[in-house]
Each structure stands twice: as structure tokens, then as C-alpha cells.
């Protein structure tokens, strides 16, 4: 077996160089991987302890621990990055793939994968172009969800009793809104103070909107009928809180109509698209929230005047029509003139007729009076007396009609005696009667009865059909038998 060469042999003893040996005068000791990794880490961190890098985000993901992992890249290189949970809480936007950002931090190495990376302490968008790109991307995504649809817009109440305002309590915005509301129509205003810019502003605004929406009617804090989300003007960075997704969703989910008054007229945020109505300025939002009280009073006064006119107009029209018809109608004197003239004519004719009749009567009376002179009356009386004396009363003239009447009466009496129904009984005939006393004239009628009565000249005899019947008592014919009464307690009213 060969021995291992001693460490003191020269390199010529091991021409293949299989074993690492120390060289004379060489003080470079071999380092471990951990040692060189630590040396590299210190060197990189000392040299690049504070850097600002511009690049495009790629592969952005959040771990369950809250750390953010991503990569920064440009056209030719890629650099891994990590942002610890303490730093991610200060982010002013939501990092997404494709955004151009400026990352501030320090370079370090990760020995586990032999990589170098940047530990990001601050992440900002690289200029307004990147902000606008992020804004457009977020807008398109939320619009696809229907948060900006016109069908979701609700009409604003005409006269809200309570108005909720979400804004900063120290800025000029709230003073402008209150002043404008007081000028137009004083209303009850409830202010929810929030930050409108910077870290945590979006969370406070969304919390305020949801808080107003969660108020119950009739509670300790009055529930607003209208909500105004307002902020003054500023750059896109200043207004960025109102482009956050949390604020947009809070406005879209709010159960109270919302007016968005963010910035000036040229400033537009995603909150404006989600709100039910957008105002160019906070002052304009106050004008849109309430009408002008003086205008309402003038309108009510005008309505009252129009109402009075509407009530009086039919009366006036009726009066005008009546007066026009009265003017067209003839006067009473004109209508009665023909009748009055005819009355005058008839009156005159009546007067003349009465005068003529009086004259005629007077003439007839004069003629009759001439005939009633005493000599004429004396002659008429003498003539009547002579006729009376010549008249004689003869008894035969009275007795002859009386005798004729007596003869006719005697003939009628004899005829009545001969036609009496019981007259034939004296000649031996009999009348057959049923139990009810009715006279029977046929055999068929008699066969139907169980008992019969025979009326003779001197009385009644009862017989039975087919067997002897008990004799009826003598005397007058029996009265008509009464039918049995259905009520034995009631007496016969006819005896």
C-alpha cells in the first residue's frame, strides 16, 4: 500500500495536483461558502446601503405573513425585491404587475439562492404617467364590474332634511359647504371628519361612508338623506386617496345618494364615476344638494296665485258668458208687448160687447115689459081660470091603472107557487139528497154515496145504499153537513 505524501514534500512530488497543499509565502486561506456569502453581503450592503431604482413591477405577490415579493425589471435586467410587512403598511397604492415604480431601499444578498436583491423601504410610482396607467387599469376593472353603470345612479332628494359631509374638518371645504347651504336653504349637517390626503386617508374615507350608510333611521345620530364626499383641489398624488378601490366600492355600496365633490372642475377621480352625481367643486355640491329657499317661496307664491286664478277664472268666464247671453236675450217688455197689446184689444172688445149686451137686454126687457102690461095679465088669468073650471076629475081614470097592476101581481104569485121546487112533493114525488144535503139528479151520483136522504112532503128519510138506512127525523130538510174541522178546538163561525 502506498503512503500518502507528507505535507512537507514539494509540488514536484505530486505532479497531478490532486491534493490541495499550502504554498510557501501564500497567506490566502480557503474560505467557506457561508464566509464568502457574508463577505459579499457586507460588501454589497456597505457599497449600496441606499439606492433608488426605477423599473417595472413583475411577479407581485403578497405572502401570508404580510411581506411583499416582486421583481424590478427593465429591457435588459431583472432584480428581485422584497418589502417587509412594516413597510407595506405605508404604501399609498396597491402594487400591480406592469406598473413603473421607483423603489428606495438597500441592496443585499440572499445566500440561500446565491442571489442579490433589494430590500424596498419605500415604493412610489414613477411619475404621473405611471399613476395614470394605474388609474386607467383600476378604472377599467371596476367599470367591468358595473360600479360605474348609469343604471345604478339614484336621483338626489329634492329637499334633504339632513346632509352628511365626509371631508376634513379643518379645511376651507367644510366652511364653503356650510356657508353655501346657509345662503340657499339652511339644513341640518352632520360632518364625519377624515383625512383627505396621505397615509390612511382612503381607509378613513371609506369607513366614514360606510358608517353613514349603516346609521338607522330614528337613532341618536340622524341618518342623512344625502351624502357629500368633498375635498379641495390638488395634484393627482394629492387626490389619489379618492382613486383607491376601497373608497370607490364604499361609494358604490352606500345606501344613501352620494354627491362627489373632489378637487376642482378639471379634476376627475374614480369616486366621481361611482357617485350618483358629480359636482365640479364643493360649493357646487352644496348648490346641487338643496334648492334656493327664496326661489321656492316665490314658486309657492306663484302657485298660490295661479291656484286663485284657476278658481276664479271659471266664475269670471261664467259671468262673461251670462252677460253675453243676457245681452242677446230680448227684454221682458219686448216679450210681453204682443200679449199686452192683445190684452188691450180683448179688454176693448169685452167692454164693447158688454155695452152691446146691455143694450140688447134692455131692448128685450122693454119688449117683455110691454107684454106684461096689467091688461094682458088680467086676460091671461081669466082664461086660465076658465080652463080650470072646465076640467073634471073622473075616478075611473085612477082605478083602471090600479086594477091592471093588481092583476099582474096575482099572476106572478101564482107562477111562483107553481115553480117552487118542493111543489111536486105534494103530488107524491121525493128529492134524493147526499149526506151534505145536495140534490142528486142521476143514478151515477147516487151510487157513489154510502148513505142518502129522501125528502118527502112531510119529512126526511135516511137510507143506505144496498141496506136499510136509519130514518131521518121529520121536519125541514137538514142543513148542509159541515166538513170535519182540522182543528177540533175552533168553533164554526157560521153556526
C-alpha positions as CSV (number, residue, x, y, z in Angstrom):
1,X,0.0,0.0,0.0
2,X,1.3,3.4,-0.9
3,X,1.7,6.1,1.7
4,X,0.2,9.4,1.5
5,X,2.7,12.0,0.7
6,X,3.7,14.3,3.6
7,X,2.7,17.9,3.6
8,X,6.4,18.9,3.5
9,X,7.0,17.4,0.1
10,X,7.3,19.8,-2.8
11,X,4.8,20.1,-5.6
12,X,7.1,18.0,-7.8
13,X,6.3,15.0,-5.6
14,X,2.6,15.3,-6.7
15,X,2.7,16.3,-10.3
16,X,-1.1,15.7,-10.7
17,X,-2.1,18.3,-8.1
18,X,-4.8,16.1,-6.6
19,X,-4.4,17.3,-3.1
20,X,-4.5,21.0,-2.0
21,X,-1.3,22.0,-0.3
22,X,-0.1,25.1,1.3
23,X,2.4,27.1,-0.7
24,X,5.3,28.8,0.8
25,X,4.7,32.5,1.2
26,X,0.9,32.2,0.4
27,X,-1.3,33.5,3.2
28,X,-4.7,33.2,1.3
29,X,-6.6,30.6,3.3
30,X,-9.6,28.9,1.7
31,X,-13.0,30.4,2.8
32,X,-16.3,28.6,3.4
33,X,-19.4,29.3,1.4
34,X,-21.0,31.0,4.4
35,X,-18.0,33.1,5.0
36,X,-17.8,34.3,1.4
37,X,-21.6,34.9,1.4
38,X,-21.3,37.0,4.5
39,X,-18.4,38.9,2.9
40,X,-20.4,39.5,-0.2
41,X,-23.4,40.6,1.8
42,X,-21.4,43.1,3.9
43,X,-19.7,44.4,0.7
44,X,-22.9,44.9,-1.2
45,X,-24.7,46.5,1.8
46,X,-21.8,48.8,2.5
47,X,-21.5,49.8,-1.1
48,X,-25.2,50.0,-1.9
49,X,-26.7,50.8,1.5
50,X,-29.1,53.4,0.0
51,X,-30.2,53.2,-3.6
52,X,-33.2,54.4,-5.7
53,X,-34.1,52.1,-8.6
54,X,-36.6,52.7,-11.5
55,X,-38.2,49.7,-13.1
56,X,-41.3,47.9,-13.9
57,X,-43.0,45.7,-11.3
58,X,-43.4,42.0,-12.2
59,X,-44.5,38.9,-10.3
60,X,-46.0,40.9,-7.5
61,X,-47.4,38.7,-4.7
62,X,-48.2,39.1,-1.0
63,X,-47.3,36.4,1.4
64,X,-49.5,35.3,4.3
65,X,-47.1,37.0,6.7
66,X,-47.8,40.3,5.0
67,X,-44.4,40.6,3.2
68,X,-44.4,41.7,-0.4
69,X,-42.3,39.9,-3.0
70,X,-41.7,41.3,-6.5
71,X,-39.2,41.8,-9.3
72,X,-38.0,45.1,-10.9
73,X,-37.0,44.9,-14.5
74,X,-36.2,46.9,-17.5
75,X,-35.3,46.0,-21.1
76,X,-32.1,44.1,-20.2
77,X,-32.1,43.1,-16.5
78,X,-34.2,41.8,-13.6
79,X,-33.7,42.4,-9.9
80,X,-35.6,40.6,-7.2
81,X,-37.1,42.7,-4.4
82,X,-38.8,42.2,-1.1
83,X,-40.7,44.6,1.1
84,X,-41.3,43.7,4.7
85,X,-44.7,43.9,6.4
86,X,-43.8,47.1,8.3
87,X,-43.1,48.9,5.1
88,X,-46.1,47.6,3.1
89,X,-48.5,49.3,5.6
90,X,-47.2,52.7,4.4
91,X,-47.9,52.0,0.7
92,X,-50.0,54.7,-0.9
93,X,-51.2,52.5,-3.8
94,X,-51.7,48.9,-4.5
95,X,-48.7,47.4,-6.4
96,X,-49.6,45.6,-9.5
97,X,-47.7,44.0,-12.4
98,X,-46.8,46.3,-15.2
99,X,-46.5,49.5,-13.0
100,X,-43.4,51.6,-13.4
101,X,-42.2,52.5,-10.0
102,X,-39.2,54.0,-8.1
103,X,-38.1,51.7,-5.3
104,X,-36.0,53.1,-2.4
105,X,-34.0,50.8,-0.2
106,X,-30.7,48.9,0.1
107,X,-29.2,46.0,-1.9
108,X,-28.4,42.8,-0.1
109,X,-27.8,39.2,-0.9
110,X,-29.7,36.1,-0.3
111,X,-27.2,33.3,0.4
112,X,-29.8,30.5,0.2
113,X,-30.1,31.1,-3.6
114,X,-26.9,32.9,-4.4
115,X,-28.9,36.0,-5.4
116,X,-28.8,39.6,-4.7
117,X,-32.0,41.6,-4.2
118,X,-33.2,44.9,-3.0
119,X,-35.0,45.4,0.3
120,X,-37.5,48.0,-0.5
121,X,-38.3,50.6,2.1
122,X,-40.4,53.0,0.0
123,X,-42.2,52.3,-3.3
124,X,-43.5,55.2,-5.4
125,X,-45.0,55.4,-8.9
126,X,-42.5,56.7,-11.5
127,X,-44.2,60.0,-12.4
128,X,-47.8,60.9,-13.4
129,X,-47.7,58.6,-16.4
130,X,-47.4,55.6,-14.1
131,X,-50.2,57.0,-11.9
132,X,-52.4,57.5,-14.9
133,X,-51.7,54.0,-16.1
134,X,-52.6,52.6,-12.7
135,X,-55.7,54.8,-12.6
136,X,-56.8,53.6,-16.1
137,X,-56.2,50.0,-15.2
138,X,-58.2,50.2,-12.0
139,X,-61.0,52.2,-13.7
140,X,-61.4,49.6,-16.5
141,X,-61.5,46.8,-13.9
142,X,-64.1,48.5,-11.7
143,X,-66.1,49.5,-14.8
144,X,-66.2,45.9,-15.9
145,X,-67.8,45.0,-12.6
146,X,-70.6,47.6,-13.3
147,X,-69.7,50.0,-10.5
148,X,-69.9,53.0,-12.8
149,X,-73.1,51.9,-14.7
150,X,-75.8,54.6,-15.2
151,X,-78.5,52.2,-14.1
152,X,-77.0,52.4,-10.6
153,X,-77.3,56.1,-10.3
154,X,-80.0,57.3,-8.0
155,X,-81.9,60.6,-8.1
156,X,-81.0,63.2,-5.4
157,X,-83.7,64.1,-2.9
158,X,-85.3,67.4,-3.7
159,X,-85.1,68.8,-0.1
160,X,-83.0,66.7,2.2
161,X,-83.6,67.3,5.9
162,X,-80.1,66.0,7.0
163,X,-76.9,66.2,4.9
164,X,-73.8,64.2,5.7
165,X,-70.4,65.5,4.8
166,X,-67.2,63.5,4.6
167,X,-64.3,65.8,4.5
168,X,-61.5,67.4,6.5
169,X,-62.9,69.4,9.5
170,X,-60.1,72.0,9.3
171,X,-60.0,72.9,5.6
172,X,-61.9,75.6,3.7
173,X,-64.1,73.0,2.0
174,X,-66.4,72.4,5.0
175,X,-66.7,76.2,5.6
176,X,-67.6,76.7,1.9
177,X,-70.3,74.0,2.1
178,X,-71.8,75.3,5.3
179,X,-71.8,78.8,4.1
180,X,-73.5,77.9,0.8
181,X,-76.1,75.8,2.5
182,X,-76.9,78.6,4.9
183,X,-77.4,81.0,2.0
184,X,-79.6,78.7,-0.1
185,X,-81.6,76.6,2.4
186,X,-80.4,76.1,6.0
187,X,-80.2,72.4,6.6
188,X,-79.0,70.1,9.4
189,X,-75.4,69.0,8.6
190,X,-73.6,66.1,10.1
191,X,-69.8,66.1,9.5
192,X,-67.6,63.0,9.6
193,X,-64.0,64.3,9.9
194,X,-61.5,62.3,7.9
195,X,-58.0,62.7,6.4
196,X,-58.3,63.6,2.7
197,X,-54.7,63.1,1.8
198,X,-51.8,60.9,2.7
199,X,-51.4,57.7,4.6
200,X,-54.6,56.2,5.9
201,X,-56.9,58.7,4.1
202,X,-58.6,56.1,1.9
203,X,-59.4,53.9,4.9
204,X,-60.9,56.8,6.8
205,X,-63.0,58.0,3.9
206,X,-64.4,54.5,3.1
207,X,-65.1,54.0,6.9
208,X,-67.0,57.3,7.1
209,X,-69.1,56.4,4.0
210,X,-69.9,53.0,5.3
211,X,-70.6,54.5,8.8
212,X,-73.2,56.9,7.4
213,X,-74.8,54.2,5.4
214,X,-75.1,51.9,8.5
215,X,-77.0,54.6,10.6
216,X,-80.5,53.6,11.4
217,X,-83.4,56.0,11.0
218,X,-84.5,57.5,14.3
219,X,-81.3,56.8,16.1
220,X,-79.2,59.0,18.2
221,X,-77.3,60.3,15.2
222,X,-79.8,61.3,12.4
223,X,-79.4,59.3,9.2
224,X,-78.6,61.7,6.3
225,X,-80.8,61.9,3.3
226,X,-77.9,62.9,1.2
227,X,-74.1,62.4,1.4
228,X,-71.4,64.8,0.1
229,X,-67.8,63.5,-0.2
230,X,-65.7,66.6,-0.7
231,X,-62.0,67.7,-1.0
232,X,-60.3,70.8,-2.3
233,X,-58.1,70.8,-5.4
234,X,-54.6,69.4,-5.7
235,X,-52.3,67.2,-7.8
236,X,-53.1,63.7,-8.9
237,X,-51.0,62.5,-6.0
238,X,-53.0,64.6,-3.5
239,X,-56.3,63.2,-4.8
240,X,-55.1,59.7,-5.1
241,X,-56.9,58.5,-1.9
242,X,-60.2,59.0,-3.8
243,X,-59.0,56.7,-6.6
244,X,-58.4,53.8,-4.2
245,X,-60.6,50.8,-4.7
246,X,-61.9,50.8,-1.1
247,X,-63.3,54.3,-1.5
248,X,-64.9,53.5,-4.8
249,X,-66.5,50.4,-3.5
250,X,-67.8,52.2,-0.4
251,X,-69.5,54.8,-2.5
252,X,-71.0,52.2,-4.8
253,X,-72.3,50.2,-1.9
254,X,-73.7,53.2,0.0
255,X,-77.5,53.1,0.5
256,X,-77.6,57.0,0.6
257,X,-77.4,59.1,-2.6
258,X,-73.8,60.4,-2.8
259,X,-72.5,63.7,-4.4
260,X,-68.8,63.6,-5.2
261,X,-67.0,66.9,-5.0
262,X,-63.3,66.1,-5.3
263,X,-60.9,68.8,-6.4
264,X,-61.7,71.4,-9.0
265,X,-63.8,71.2,-12.2
266,X,-60.9,69.7,-14.2
267,X,-60.0,67.0,-11.6
268,X,-61.6,63.7,-12.0
269,X,-61.3,60.7,-9.7
270,X,-62.8,57.2,-9.7
271,X,-65.0,58.3,-6.8
272,X,-66.7,60.7,-9.2
273,X,-67.6,57.8,-11.5
274,X,-69.0,55.8,-8.7
275,X,-71.1,58.6,-7.1
276,X,-74.7,59.2,-8.0
277,X,-73.8,62.8,-9.0
278,X,-70.5,64.7,-9.6
279,X,-70.1,68.3,-8.6
280,X,-67.3,70.4,-10.1
281,X,-66.5,72.0,-6.7
282,X,-67.6,71.6,-3.1
283,X,-69.6,74.8,-3.3
284,X,-71.4,73.4,-6.4
285,X,-72.1,70.3,-4.4
286,X,-73.9,72.4,-1.8
287,X,-75.9,74.1,-4.6
288,X,-76.9,70.8,-6.0
289,X,-77.9,69.4,-2.6
290,X,-80.6,72.0,-1.7
291,X,-82.7,74.4,-3.7
292,X,-82.9,78.1,-3.1
293,X,-85.4,78.9,-0.4
294,X,-86.3,82.3,-1.8
295,X,-87.0,80.6,-5.2
296,X,-89.2,78.0,-3.5
297,X,-91.1,80.7,-1.7
298,X,-91.5,82.6,-5.0
299,X,-92.6,79.4,-6.7
300,X,-95.1,78.6,-4.0
301,X,-96.5,82.2,-4.1
302,X,-96.8,81.8,-7.9
303,X,-98.6,78.5,-7.5
304,X,-101.0,80.1,-5.0
305,X,-101.7,83.0,-7.4
306,X,-102.2,80.5,-10.2
307,X,-104.5,78.5,-8.0
308,X,-106.6,81.5,-7.1
309,X,-106.8,82.4,-10.8
310,X,-107.7,78.9,-11.7
311,X,-110.5,79.0,-9.1
312,X,-111.8,82.5,-10.1
313,X,-111.4,82.0,-13.9
314,X,-114.4,79.7,-14.3
315,X,-116.5,82.1,-12.3
316,X,-115.3,85.1,-14.5
317,X,-115.9,83.1,-17.7
318,X,-119.3,82.1,-16.5
319,X,-120.1,85.7,-15.6
320,X,-118.9,86.9,-19.1
321,X,-121.0,84.2,-20.8
322,X,-124.0,85.0,-18.8
323,X,-123.7,88.7,-19.5
324,X,-123.3,87.9,-23.2
325,X,-126.4,85.8,-23.2
326,X,-128.3,88.4,-21.3
327,X,-127.4,90.9,-23.9
328,X,-128.6,88.6,-26.6
329,X,-131.9,87.9,-24.8
330,X,-134.8,90.2,-25.5
331,X,-136.1,92.4,-22.7
332,X,-139.2,91.5,-20.7
333,X,-141.1,94.4,-22.1
334,X,-140.3,93.3,-25.6
335,X,-141.5,89.7,-24.9
336,X,-144.7,90.9,-23.2
337,X,-145.6,93.6,-25.7
338,X,-147.7,91.5,-28.1
339,X,-149.6,89.9,-25.2
340,X,-150.1,93.4,-23.6
341,X,-151.4,94.6,-27.0
342,X,-153.7,91.6,-27.3
343,X,-154.9,92.1,-23.7
344,X,-155.8,95.7,-24.6
345,X,-157.7,94.6,-27.7
346,X,-159.6,92.0,-25.7
347,X,-160.4,94.4,-23.0
348,X,-161.8,96.9,-25.5
349,X,-163.8,94.1,-27.2
350,X,-165.2,93.0,-23.8
351,X,-166.2,96.5,-22.9
352,X,-168.0,96.9,-26.3
353,X,-169.6,93.5,-26.0
354,X,-170.9,94.2,-22.5
355,X,-172.3,97.5,-23.7
356,X,-174.0,95.8,-26.7
357,X,-175.4,93.0,-24.5
358,X,-176.7,95.6,-22.1
359,X,-178.4,97.4,-24.9
360,X,-179.9,94.2,-26.3
361,X,-181.1,93.1,-22.8
362,X,-182.6,96.5,-22.3
363,X,-184.5,96.2,-25.6
364,X,-185.7,92.6,-24.8
365,X,-186.7,93.7,-21.3
366,X,-188.6,96.6,-22.8
367,X,-190.4,94.2,-25.2
368,X,-191.2,91.8,-22.4
369,X,-192.3,94.6,-20.2
370,X,-194.7,95.7,-22.9
371,X,-196.1,92.2,-22.9
372,X,-196.5,92.2,-19.1
373,X,-198.8,95.1,-19.0
374,X,-201.8,94.7,-16.5
375,X,-204.5,94.3,-19.1
376,X,-202.6,91.4,-20.7
377,X,-202.0,89.7,-17.3
378,X,-205.7,90.1,-16.4
379,X,-206.8,88.5,-19.6
380,X,-204.4,85.5,-19.2
381,X,-205.5,84.9,-15.6
382,X,-209.2,84.9,-16.6
383,X,-208.5,82.4,-19.4
384,X,-206.6,80.0,-17.1
385,X,-209.4,80.1,-14.6
386,X,-212.0,79.2,-17.2
387,X,-209.9,76.2,-18.3
388,X,-209.6,75.0,-14.7
389,X,-213.3,75.2,-14.2
390,X,-214.0,73.2,-17.4
391,X,-211.6,70.4,-16.2
392,X,-213.4,67.5,-14.2
393,X,-211.6,64.6,-12.1
394,X,-213.1,61.1,-13.2
395,X,-212.5,58.2,-10.7
396,X,-212.2,55.6,-13.5
397,X,-209.0,57.3,-14.7
398,X,-207.3,56.4,-11.3
399,X,-208.9,52.9,-10.7
400,X,-208.2,51.5,-14.1
401,X,-204.3,51.5,-13.8
402,X,-204.6,50.3,-10.2
403,X,-206.7,47.3,-11.2
404,X,-204.3,46.4,-14.0
405,X,-201.4,46.3,-11.6
406,X,-203.2,44.1,-9.1
407,X,-203.9,41.5,-11.9
408,X,-200.3,41.3,-13.0
409,X,-199.1,40.9,-9.3
410,X,-201.6,38.0,-8.8
411,X,-200.4,36.2,-12.0
412,X,-196.8,36.4,-10.8
413,X,-197.7,35.0,-7.4
414,X,-199.5,32.0,-9.0
415,X,-196.5,31.4,-11.3
416,X,-194.0,31.5,-8.4
417,X,-196.1,29.0,-6.4
418,X,-196.2,26.5,-9.4
419,X,-192.4,26.8,-9.9
420,X,-191.4,26.2,-6.3
421,X,-189.0,23.1,-6.1
422,X,-191.0,21.4,-3.3
423,X,-194.3,21.8,-5.0
424,X,-194.1,18.3,-6.7
425,X,-193.7,16.7,-3.2
426,X,-197.5,17.2,-2.7
427,X,-198.1,15.0,-5.7
428,X,-196.0,12.1,-4.3
429,X,-192.6,12.9,-5.6
430,X,-189.4,12.8,-3.4
431,X,-186.0,14.6,-3.6
432,X,-182.8,12.5,-3.2
433,X,-180.1,14.3,-1.3
434,X,-176.5,13.2,-0.5
435,X,-175.1,13.4,3.1
436,X,-174.2,17.0,2.6
437,X,-177.8,17.9,1.6
438,X,-177.2,18.4,-2.1
439,X,-179.9,17.3,-4.5
440,X,-178.9,14.4,-6.8
441,X,-180.3,14.1,-10.3
442,X,-178.6,11.0,-11.6
443,X,-178.1,7.4,-10.7
444,X,-174.3,7.5,-11.1
445,X,-174.2,10.3,-8.5
446,X,-176.3,8.3,-6.0
447,X,-174.2,5.1,-6.4
448,X,-171.1,6.9,-5.2
449,X,-172.7,7.7,-1.8
450,X,-172.8,5.3,1.1
451,X,-176.0,6.9,2.5
452,X,-178.7,9.0,1.1
453,X,-181.6,11.1,2.4
454,X,-185.1,11.2,0.8
455,X,-187.1,14.3,1.2
456,X,-190.9,13.8,1.2
457,X,-193.8,16.2,1.6
458,X,-193.9,15.5,5.3
459,X,-190.2,14.9,6.2
460,X,-186.8,13.4,5.6
461,X,-186.0,9.7,5.4
462,X,-182.4,8.4,5.6
463,X,-181.5,5.3,3.5
464,X,-178.3,3.3,2.9
465,X,-177.2,2.2,-0.5
466,X,-177.7,-1.6,-0.6
467,X,-179.0,-1.9,3.1
468,X,-181.7,-0.2,5.1
469,X,-180.7,3.2,6.3
470,X,-181.9,4.9,9.5
471,X,-184.8,7.2,9.0
472,X,-184.1,10.9,9.2
473,X,-186.2,12.9,11.6
474,X,-189.3,14.5,10.2
475,X,-189.3,18.2,9.6
476,X,-187.5,20.5,7.4
477,X,-184.6,19.4,5.2
478,X,-181.4,19.0,7.1
479,X,-178.9,21.7,6.7
480,X,-175.7,21.1,4.7
481,X,-173.4,18.9,6.7
482,X,-170.3,20.6,7.9
483,X,-167.0,19.2,6.9
484,X,-164.8,17.9,9.7
485,X,-162.7,20.6,11.2
486,X,-159.0,20.2,11.1
487,X,-158.8,22.0,14.5
488,X,-161.3,20.4,16.9
489,X,-160.9,23.3,19.4
490,X,-162.1,26.0,16.9
491,X,-165.8,26.6,16.6
492,X,-167.7,27.1,13.3
493,X,-168.1,30.9,12.9
494,X,-171.2,30.4,10.7
495,X,-173.1,28.2,13.3
